[in-house]
Amino acid sequence: MSDDHVLITGAAGFIGSHMCRALLTRGARVTGIDNLSTGSLSNLNSLTRDRGFVFRQADVAGSVAWADLTAVTHVLHLACPASPKANAAMPIETMRAATLGTINALELAARAGARAVVASSSEVYGDPQVHPQHEDYRGNCDPVGPFSAYTEGKRATEAIAAAAHRRGVNVGVMRPFNVYGPGMRPDDGRVVASFCAAALRGETLRIEGGTQTRSLCYIDDFADAVLTLLLESATFGPINLGSSDEVTIADLARLVVDLAGTGHVEVGAGRAGEVGRRRPDTARAHNVLGWQASTPLREGITTTLEWMRPPSPPTGRPCRDRAFRRPAELEVLGRAVRPRMRRRHGRRGPVVVRRPVPDAAGTYPDPFRGSRVVDTGVRQRHRRPRHRRPEHPDPRGGGHRTGIHPRADGRLTMGESIRIPGGTVVIGAPEPHLDDLARAQPYGRAWFADEAPARTHTVSAFRLDRTPVTNAEYAAFVVATGYRTTAERRGESLVYGADYWVALAGACWHTPVSGLDAVADRPNHPVVHVDSGDAEVYACWAGKRLPTEAEWEYAAHGPVWTAWPWGPYWDRDLANTAEFWAGPLHDLREWRDWWRTRYDESGAAPATTDVGAYSPGGDSPFQIADMAGNVAEWTATTYHPYDPHRRYDPALTAAMRHGYRVIRGGSWKHLRYQTRTTERIAALPDYTSFDVGFRCAANYSTKALTPPTTKEHTL
């Protein structure tokens, strides 16, 4: 297939990402299109290094996605919100993808002379009165039911394909039946994913009726059928693609519970309007494609559960798997719940919010004004017991991490840097992601406007330190140069007190608070209480520089955007943030109560941990550690608008006007929103605080400078 160029719509979805992978392994070039309304870029992370793969974020119902596409040999049109939750939330978008998206895909196929296959659905049969359902059966559908947008949209898809076929377009139609397997979103409402996620959480699987039946087709079997229909057949169809085995919902639930080893099943009364039986007649697929589903249900469910099941962490500290990860931007807690405070060796974790912006007089306003203090986690009724964490956990085992990195000979080296390859990357957050954030919080869309619009940026190859600069490393610099930081010369630095930001006398990099010696007590924690000038002088001494904002973001999420360095779903066990220590906090009152309690116990001592303590689970795609949490990090970029014509929150506008510096990554006192890969924090260049540090970068082609031994950098 080295001469084939396949266009796949819905490429970031469950089925679409599997098809991208299958085609690339066969040598084809693949262009994927997805607007990410339900798809996830994490599904494509493994494909970004394949030179044969190109992704573009666009809506298939518009014309932009197709404008410059001509040289394609095959078109696979999968784009359409398919899960029950998505259908209910986006009925108009569903109809647009099924109708306008199909028209656009088939017009492209006609212009290019390409073979096209469009995805219909078993839902076109409605609540069937014929069993099993063969392709000539017209169905029994409700055109005004709660999910009619999806059902009627897919019927329209088939009508459009039939019209194109009569005009000479080489198009085929497939009708998938309940495809499942690794890669499904646990929260989208589909039966297999919902059962597996609930069972792994130890919850009760509540079944309404339980006698209704479904035929489940494993994703690998389904992908084989689609490839055959796309590449080796000129058949129009439609063709049913599914398993001929039929299972009741109650039996499926019992099987999942049995294989998961947790959870239990509770069967209640049936629900009116539920489809009773669903099983395809697969004779046409067998005769025309020579295909039939071959993966036993038990084997497929086992594989799916293993994909969702959390790995056993070496330290015994529970690791939250994909079954428990939720897109923070899609779920909003409906009621306030008091936080559960857990003592961990006598400590309670700290939480503070986004960096305050000083007013014209230089004073700091209320830190919660305009801050993103929102938790969108949903409480689990049956929560797995969590092990006690040490103050500075080591997910790799062996007690406390050193924060410096072992070489092959077993010795330790500090300041390890990683080469980041050059490339063209999208910088900034997708608009749908920011829209969801705005709906989840009370501050409006303008507060997130500085992260958009997403734009293409070319980044040259560079090196980036794997971890932030540590107290020990900064101490070596001070010993060699005699340098005094801004906080030392000023005699104070910012910490958060019981109720407000305060300038703490004597706070500096080596004494974060009174009685705490950073070098002796925390040598491998990241250095704090340094301003941008302090960071730049260190970087120059080390023969390096600060990363630009674009370099930092590229290193954080890789070539393809994700909300957090490890992927699209929040996981509080993968970064040193407020939610790692405290669990979810749901409103400002809870935050204030909890912070005061923490402050009474621990004062304003920063809750940093050894650098790299959350590796490798929390690393970015380039194996860069601590890109979310621990300390926020200075960059070399002056804070500026991505789009000067947009309306911004007044505080952001003021920061842009007065030459503030960009800080990235969030810290140990931030919530999930402030640790996203596109979150932008602004501060004056001479700002120092107990949660801001830095890491260094270097041009890949430039030789490192020799560190000086004099005090030439002393101010």
C-alpha positions in Angstrom: 0.0 0.0 0.0 3.0 2.3 -0.3 1.2 4.2 -3.1 -2.1 4.6 -1.3 -3.2 7.7 0.5 -6.2 7.2 2.8 -8.3 10.0 4.2 -10.0 9.0 7.5 -12.6 11.2 9.1 -13.2 10.8 12.8 -9.6 9.7 13.1 -9.3 10.5 16.8 -12.2 8.4 17.8 -12.2 4.8 19.0 -12.7 3.1 15.6 -10.9 5.9 13.6 -7.7 5.6 15.6 -7.6 1.8 15.2 -8.1 2.2 11.4 -5.3 4.8 11.2 -3.0 2.4 13.0 -4.0 -0.6 10.8 -3.5 1.3 7.5 -0.1 2.7 8.6 1.2 -0.7 9.5 0.3 -1.8 5.9 2.4 1.0 4.5 -0.3 3.5 3.5 -0.1 7.2 4.0 -2.9 8.4 6.2 -4.5 11.9 6.7 -6.8 12.0 9.7 -9.5 14.6 10.2 -11.4 15.2 13.5 -12.9 18.2 15.2 -12.2 16.5 18.6 -15.8 17.0 19.8 -15.8 13.4 21.0 -12.4 12.1 19.7 -9.2 12.4 21.7 -5.7 13.2 20.5 -4.4 10.7 23.0 -5.7 8.0 20.7 -3.2 9.2 18.1 -0.2 9.7 20.3 1.5 6.5 19.1 1.1 7.7 15.5 2.7 11.1 15.7 6.2 9.8 14.9 5.1 8.0 11.8 6.0 10.1 8.8 3.1 8.7 6.9 0.5 10.2 9.2 -0.9 13.7 9.1 -3.6 15.0 11.4 -5.7 18.1 10.9 -8.3 19.4 13.3 -11.3 20.4 11.3 -15.1 19.9 11.1 -16.1 17.5 8.3 -19.4 19.5 7.9 -17.4 22.5 6.7 -15.3 23.1 3.6 -12.0 24.0 5.3 -11.2 20.3 6.0 -11.3 19.4 2.4 -10.0 22.5 0.6 -6.5 21.3 -0.3 -7.1 17.5 -0.4 -7.0 16.1 -3.9 -4.5 13.2 -4.2 -6.2 10.6 -2.1 -6.9 7.0 -3.2 -9.3 6.0 -0.5 -11.8 7.8 1.8 -13.1 6.2 5.0 -15.8 8.4 6.5 -16.4 7.6 10.2 -16.9 11.0 11.7 -20.1 11.3 13.7 -20.8 11.4 17.5 -21.7 7.8 18.2 -22.1 7.3 21.9 -25.5 7.8 23.6 -24.1 10.7 25.7 -22.7 12.5 22.7 -26.0 11.9 20.7 -28.0 13.4 23.5 -25.7 16.4 24.0 -25.0 17.2 20.3 -28.0 16.2 18.1 -27.5 19.0 15.6 -23.8 18.3 15.3 -24.6 14.6 14.8 -27.0 15.4 11.9 -24.4 17.7 10.3 -21.7 15.1 10.4 -23.9 12.4 9.0 -25.3 14.6 6.2 -23.0 17.4 5.2 -19.9 15.4 6.3 -21.0 12.5 4.1 -21.6 14.9 1.1 -18.2 16.5 1.5 -16.5 13.1 1.8 -18.1 11.7 -1.3 -17.6 14.9 -3.3 -13.8 14.5 -2.6 -13.9 10.9 -3.6 -15.6 11.8 -6.8 -13.0 14.5 -7.6 -10.1 12.2 -6.8 -11.5 9.1 -8.3 -11.1 7.4 -5.0 -12.8 4.4 -3.4 -15.0 5.6 -0.4 -16.6 3.7 2.4 -19.0 5.4 4.8 -20.1 4.1 8.2 -23.8 3.7 8.8 -25.0 1.9 12.0 -27.1 -1.0 13.2 -29.3 1.7 14.6 -31.0 2.1 11.2 -32.9 -1.1 12.1 -34.4 0.6 15.1 -36.3 -1.8 17.3 -36.4 -4.6 14.8 -39.3 -6.8 14.2 -37.2 -9.2 12.1 -34.5 -11.4 13.7 -31.7 -11.6 12.8 -31.5 -8.4 10.8 -30.5 -8.7 7.2 -29.5 -5.8 4.9 -32.8 -5.7 3.0 -34.9 -5.2 6.1 -36.2 -1.6 6.2 -36.2 -1.2 10.0 -38.6 0.0 12.6 -37.4 3.5 13.6 -38.9 6.4 15.6 -38.0 9.6 13.8 -38.7 11.8 16.8 -37.3 9.7 19.7 -34.5 10.8 22.1 -31.8 9.4 19.8 -33.5 10.0 16.5 -30.8 12.5 15.4 -28.3 9.7 15.2 -30.7 7.1 13.7 -32.1 9.4 11.1 -28.7 10.9 10.4 -27.3 7.4 9.6 -30.3 6.7 7.4 -29.6 9.9 5.6 -25.9 8.8 5.3 -27.0 5.7 3.4 -29.4 7.7 1.2 -26.6 10.1 0.2 -24.2 7.2 -0.5 -26.8 5.5 -2.6 -27.4 8.7 -4.7 -23.6 9.1 -5.2 -23.3 5.4 -6.2 -26.0 5.9 -8.9 -23.9 8.8 -10.2 -20.8 6.6 -10.6 -18.9 7.2 -7.3 -17.1 4.1 -6.0 -18.7 4.0 -2.6 -19.5 1.3 -0.1 -21.8 1.3 3.0 -21.1 -0.6 6.2 -23.4 -1.1 9.2 -21.3 -1.8 12.4 -22.9 -3.7 15.3 -21.7 -2.9 18.8 -17.9 -2.7 18.2 -15.9 -2.8 21.4 -12.3 -3.2 22.6 -9.3 -1.3 24.0 -9.4 2.4 23.4 -13.1 2.9 24.2 -13.9 5.9 26.5 -15.2 4.5 29.8 -17.5 7.4 30.2 -19.3 7.6 26.9 -22.3 5.4 27.9 -21.7 2.4 25.7 -22.5 -0.8 27.4 -19.2 -2.7 27.3 -17.1 0.3 28.4 -19.6 1.3 31.1 -19.7 -2.3 32.5 -15.9 -2.7 32.5 -15.3 0.7 34.2 -17.9 0.1 36.8 -16.7 -3.4 37.6 -13.1 -2.3 37.9 -14.2 0.4 40.4 -16.0 -2.3 42.4 -19.4 -0.8 41.8 -22.8 -2.4 41.3 -23.8 -3.0 37.7 -27.5 -2.1 37.7 -29.3 -3.7 34.8 -32.8 -2.6 33.7 -34.6 -5.7 32.4 -31.5 -7.6 31.3 -33.2 -9.8 28.8 -32.5 -7.5 25.8 -29.7 -8.9 23.6 -26.8 -7.5 21.7 -24.1 -8.9 19.3 -20.7 -7.6 20.2 -17.8 -7.3 17.6 -14.2 -7.0 18.8 -12.3 -4.1 17.2 -9.6 -6.1 15.6 -12.2 -8.3 13.8 -14.1 -5.2 12.7 -10.9 -3.5 11.4 -10.2 -6.5 9.2 -13.6 -6.3 7.6 -13.4 -2.5 7.0 -9.9 -2.9 5.4 -11.3 -5.6 3.1 -14.3 -3.5 2.1 -12.2 -0.4 1.6 -9.2 -1.9 -0.3 -10.2 -5.1 -1.9 -13.9 -4.7 -2.8 -16.0 -2.5 -5.0 -19.2 -3.6 -3.3 -21.7 -0.9 -2.5 -23.6 -2.9 0.1 -24.9 -2.0 2.6 -23.1 -4.8 4.6 -23.6 -5.8 8.2 -20.4 -6.0 10.1 -20.8 -7.7 13.5 -20.7 -10.9 15.4 -23.3 -13.6 14.8 -23.2 -14.5 18.5 -25.9 -13.0 20.7 -25.7 -12.3 24.4 -28.2 -10.8 26.9 -27.2 -7.7 28.8 -27.6 -9.5 32.1 -25.2 -12.3 31.0 -22.8 -9.7 29.6 -22.8 -7.9 33.0 -22.1 -11.2 34.9 -19.3 -12.1 32.5 -17.6 -8.7 33.0 -17.9 -9.0 36.8 -16.6 -12.5 36.7 -13.5 -11.5 34.6 -12.9 -8.3 36.5 -13.0 -10.1 39.9 -14.8 -7.1 41.4 -18.3 -5.6 41.4 -21.7 -7.3 41.3 -24.8 -7.3 39.2 -28.3 -6.0 40.2 -31.1 -6.6 37.8 -34.2 -4.4 38.0 -37.3 -3.8 36.0 -37.1 -3.2 32.3 -37.2 0.2 30.7 -39.9 1.3 28.2 -38.6 1.8 24.6 -35.5 -0.3 25.0 -34.5 -2.2 21.9 -35.3 -5.9 22.6 -33.0 -7.9 20.3 -30.1 -6.9 18.0 -28.2 -9.5 16.0 -26.9 -9.1 12.4 -27.4 -11.5 9.5 -23.7 -11.7 8.4 -24.2 -13.9 5.3 -23.4 -11.0 2.9 -20.2 -10.1 4.7 -19.2 -13.8 4.6 -20.0 -14.2 0.9 -18.8 -10.9 -0.4 -15.8 -10.2 1.8 -14.9 -13.7 3.0 -15.1 -12.3 6.6 -16.7 -13.3 9.9 -15.9 -12.2 13.4 -13.7 -14.7 15.2 -12.7 -13.3 18.6 -14.7 -15.0 21.4 -16.6 -12.7 23.6 -14.7 -13.8 26.7 -11.4 -13.2 25.1 -12.4 -9.7 23.9 -13.8 -8.7 27.3 -10.6 -9.9 29.0 -8.4 -7.8 26.7 -10.6 -4.8 27.2 -10.5 -5.1 31.0 -6.7 -5.5 31.0 -6.4 -2.3 29.0 -8.6 -0.5 31.5 -7.1 -2.2 34.6 -4.5 -0.1 36.5 -1.0 -1.5 36.5 0.4 -2.7 39.8 2.6 0.2 41.0 6.0 -0.8 42.4 5.4 1.1 45.6 2.0 -0.2 46.3 0.6 3.3 45.8 -2.6 3.0 43.8 -2.4 4.1 40.2 -5.6 5.4 38.6 -6.2 3.8 35.3 -8.0 4.9 32.2 -11.3 3.5 33.6 -11.2 6.2 36.3 -9.8 9.1 34.3 -12.4 11.6 33.2 -12.0 14.6 30.9 -11.9 17.4 33.3 -13.4 19.7 30.7 -16.6 17.6 30.2 -17.9 16.9 33.7 -19.0 19.4 36.3 -19.9 18.6 39.9 -23.5 19.6 40.6 -23.2 20.1 44.3 -20.7 21.2 46.9 -19.2 18.4 49.0 -16.9 19.0 52.0 -13.4 17.8 51.2 -12.2 14.7 52.9 -9.0 15.6 54.7 -6.4 12.8 54.9 -3.5 13.0 57.2 -0.3 11.8 55.5 2.5 11.6 58.1 1.0 14.6 59.9 0.6 16.8 56.8 -2.2 18.0 54.7 -1.7 19.1 51.2 -1.7 22.7 50.2 -3.9 24.4 47.6 -3.7 27.9 46.2 -4.9 29.2 42.9 -3.6 31.0 39.8 -1.0 33.7 40.2 -2.5 37.0 41.4 -1.9 40.1 39.2 -0.8 43.2 41.1 -2.7 46.4 40.5 -1.2 49.7 39.5 -0.2 50.4 43.1 1.8 47.2 43.2 -0.5 45.5 45.8 -1.9 42.0 45.3 -5.7 41.8 45.1 -7.8 38.9 46.5 -6.1 35.8 45.0 -9.4 34.2 44.1 -10.6 37.0 41.8 -10.8 35.6 38.4 -9.0 32.4 39.4 -10.0 29.0 38.1 -11.0 27.4 41.4 -13.3 24.6 40.0 -13.3 20.9 40.5 -15.1 18.8 37.9 -14.5 15.4 39.4 -17.6 13.4 40.2 -17.5 11.5 43.6 -17.4 7.7 43.3 -19.9 6.0 45.6 -17.5 3.0 46.1 -14.0 4.4 46.3 -11.1 2.1 46.5 -9.0 2.4 49.7 -5.9 4.5 49.1 -2.5 3.7 50.6 -0.8 6.3 52.7 1.7 8.3 50.7 5.1 9.2 52.0 5.7 12.9 52.0 7.9 12.6 48.9 6.7 9.5 47.0 8.8 7.4 44.7 6.5 5.7 42.1 9.5 3.6 41.0 10.0 2.1 44.4 13.0 2.1 46.7 11.9 4.8 49.1 12.6 8.5 48.4 13.7 9.6 44.9 17.0 11.3 44.6 15.7 13.6 41.9 18.9 13.0 39.9 19.2 10.4 37.2 21.1 7.1 37.1 23.5 6.5 34.3 24.2 3.1 32.8 27.1 2.5 35.2 24.9 3.2 38.2 26.3 6.6 39.0 24.1 9.6 39.2 24.2 12.7 37.0 22.5 16.0 37.5 21.1 18.3 34.9 20.1 15.6 32.4 18.8 17.1 29.2 16.8 15.6 26.4 16.9 16.4 22.7 13.5 17.6 21.4 13.3 17.2 17.6 12.3 20.1 15.6 8.9 20.2 13.9 5.7 22.0 13.1 3.3 21.9 16.1 0.0 23.4 17.0 0.5 25.8 20.0 -2.6 26.8 22.0 -5.8 25.0 23.1 -8.6 23.9 20.8 -11.6 26.1 20.9 -14.0 23.2 22.0 -11.7 22.5 25.0 -11.9 26.1 26.1 -15.6 26.3 25.6 -16.0 23.4 27.9 -13.7 25.0 30.5 -15.8 28.2 30.3 -19.0 26.3 30.9 -17.4 24.6 33.9 -16.5 27.8 35.7 -18.1 31.1 36.7 -15.5 33.4 35.1 -16.6 33.4 31.5 -14.9 32.6 28.2 -12.7 35.7 28.1 -10.6 34.4 31.0 -9.4 31.5 28.8 -9.1 33.6 25.6 -5.3 34.0 26.0 -4.9 30.3 25.2 -6.5 30.7 21.7 -6.6 30.6 18.8 -4.5 27.5 18.3 -1.8 28.2 15.7 0.9 26.4 13.8 4.4 27.1 15.0 7.7 25.8 13.7 10.1 24.8 16.5 13.8 24.1 15.8 15.5 21.1 17.5 16.6 22.0 21.0 17.5 20.4 24.3 15.5 20.7 27.4 16.4 19.7 31.0 14.4 16.7 32.0 13.6 18.2 35.4 13.5 21.7 36.9 16.7 23.1 38.4 17.1 21.8 42.0 18.3 23.5 45.2 21.5 21.5 45.0 22.2 22.7 41.5 21.4 26.3 42.3 23.7 26.1 45.3 26.6 25.0 43.1 26.0 28.0 40.9 25.9 30.4 43.9 29.1 28.9 45.4 30.9 29.3 42.0 29.7 32.9 41.4 28.6 34.4 44.7 25.3 35.5 43.1 22.6 37.0 45.2 19.0 36.6 44.1 16.4 39.3 43.8 14.6 38.0 46.9 17.8 38.0 48.9 18.6 41.6 48.0 15.0 42.7 48.6 14.9 40.8 51.9 11.4 39.2 51.3 9.4 37.1 48.9 5.8 36.1 48.5 4.0 33.2 50.3 0.4 32.7 51.0 -0.6 33.2 54.6 -3.7 32.0 56.5 -6.0 34.2 54.4 -3.9 36.3 52.0 -0.7 36.8 50.1 2.1 38.2 52.3 5.6 39.3 51.7 7.6 37.1 54.1 10.7 38.7 55.5 13.9 36.5 54.9 12.2 34.1 52.4 14.6 33.3 49.6 15.8 30.3 47.6 17.9 28.7 50.4 15.4 29.6 53.1 11.9 29.1 51.7 10.4 29.8 55.2 12.0 30.3 58.5 13.7 27.2 59.9 13.8 25.4 56.6 17.2 24.9 54.9 16.5 24.1 51.2 20.0 22.8 50.5 20.4 20.6 53.6 16.7 19.5 53.9 15.6 19.4 50.3 18.6 19.2 48.0 16.7 17.6 45.1 13.5 19.6 45.3 13.1 22.4 42.7 14.5 25.8 43.6 11.8 28.4 44.4 11.8 32.2 45.2 13.7 33.0 42.0 12.6 35.6 39.5 13.1 35.5 35.7 16.5 37.4 36.0 17.8 34.9 38.6 16.8 32.1 36.3 18.5 33.6 33.2 21.8 34.3 35.1 21.9 30.7 36.2 21.1 29.5 32.7 23.9 31.6 31.2 26.3 30.3 33.8 25.3 26.7 32.8 25.8 27.4 29.1 22.0 27.3 28.5 19.0 29.6 28.4 15.4 29.6 29.4 12.9 27.9 27.0 10.5 29.9 24.9 6.9 29.5 25.6 6.4 27.6 22.4 9.3 25.3 23.2 7.9 24.6 26.6 4.4 23.7 25.4 5.8 21.6 22.6 7.9 19.6 25.1 4.9 19.3 27.4 2.3 17.8 25.1 4.4 16.6 22.1 3.5 17.0 18.4 -0.2 16.4 19.1 -2.1 18.5 21.7 -3.3 16.9 24.9 -4.6 18.7 28.0 -2.0 17.2 30.3 1.5 15.9 29.6 0.4 12.3 30.0 -2.8 12.5 28.0 -6.3 14.0 27.8 -7.6 12.7 31.1 -6.8 14.2 34.5 -5.1 11.8 36.9 -4.2 13.3 40.3 -1.6 10.6 41.0 0.7 11.7 38.1 1.7 15.2 39.3 2.5 17.1 42.5 -0.6 19.3 42.6 -3.1 20.3 45.3 -5.4 17.5 44.3 -2.7 14.9 44.8 -2.5 15.8 48.4 -6.1 16.7 49.2 -8.3 14.9 46.7 -11.0 17.0 44.9 -12.0 20.4 46.3 -15.3 21.7 45.0 -15.7 25.4 45.9 -14.0 28.4 47.4 -15.3 27.8 50.9 -13.9 24.3 51.0 -10.6 25.6 49.8 -10.4 28.3 52.4 -11.3 25.9 55.3 -8.8 23.4 54.1 -6.0 25.8 53.5 -6.3 27.3 56.9 -6.1 23.9 58.5 -3.0 23.1 56.4 -1.5 26.4 57.2 -2.0 25.9 61.0 -0.2 22.6 60.7 2.6 23.3 58.2 2.7 27.1 57.8 3.8 28.4 54.4 6.4 25.8 53.7 6.2 24.8 50.0 5.0 21.3 49.4 7.5 20.5 46.6 8.8 17.0 46.1 12.0 15.6 44.6 12.1 16.4 40.9 11.1 13.4 38.7 9.2 11.7 41.6 6.2 11.2 39.3 8.1 9.6 36.4 7.5 7.8 34.2 3.7 8.0 34.5 3.5 11.8 34.6 6.1 12.4 31.9 5.4 14.1 28.6 5.8 12.2 25.3 9.4 13.3 25.2 10.0 11.8 28.7 10.3 15.3 30.3 9.3 15.2 33.9 7.3 17.6 36.1 5.8 19.5 33.2 2.6 19.6 35.3 2.8 20.6 39.0 5.7 20.7 41.5 6.7 24.2 40.5 5.5 26.7 37.9 8.3 27.6 35.5 9.6 30.8 34.0 9.9 31.0 30.2 11.8 33.5 28.1 8.7 34.8 26.4 7.0 38.1 27.1 3.2 37.7 27.7 1.4 38.6 24.6 -2.0 37.9 22.9 -2.2 35.1 20.4 -4.9 37.2 18.6 -4.7 41.0 19.3 -8.3 41.5 18.1 -9.8 39.2 20.8 -11.5 40.4 24.0 -9.6 39.4 27.1 -10.2 39.6 30.8 -9.0 43.0 32.0 -6.4 41.5 34.2 -4.9 39.6 31.3 -5.0 42.7 29.1 -3.1 44.6 31.8 -0.5 41.9 32.0 0.0 42.0 28.2 0.4 45.7 28.2 2.9 45.9 31.0 5.5 43.3 29.7 4.8 40.5 32.1 6.6 37.2 31.6 4.9 33.9 30.8 5.0 31.2 33.5 3.9 27.6 32.6 3.1 24.3 34.1 1.4 25.1 37.4 2.7 24.1 40.8 2.1 22.0 44.0 -0.6 24.5 45.1 -2.6 24.5 41.9 -5.6 22.5 40.8 -5.9 20.5 37.6 -6.9 23.5 35.4 -3.7 25.4 36.2 -1.5 22.5 35.3 -2.8 22.0 31.7 -0.2 22.1 28.9 -1.7 25.3 27.4 -2.4 27.2 30.7 -0.7 30.6 30.6 0.3 32.4 33.9 1.6 35.9 33.8 3.9 37.7 36.3 6.2 40.7 36.4 9.8 39.7 35.6 10.9 40.4 39.2 8.1 38.3 40.8 9.3 35.8 43.4 7.1 33.3 45.1 7.3 30.0 47.0 5.9 28.0 44.0 7.8 29.4 41.0 11.0 27.8 39.7 12.5 27.1 36.2 14.3 24.7 34.0 16.9 25.3 31.2 17.0 24.8 27.5 19.8 25.0 24.9 20.0 25.2 21.2 20.8 21.7 19.9 23.5 22.8 17.5 25.3 25.1 20.0 28.1 23.9 22.2 27.6 24.5 25.9 29.6 27.4 27.4 32.1 26.7 30.1 30.7 27.7 33.5 32.7 30.6 34.9 34.6 30.4 38.2 34.5 34.1 38.9 31.9 36.4 40.3 31.3 38.2 37.1 27.5 37.7 37.3 27.2 39.1 40.9 24.7 42.0 41.0 
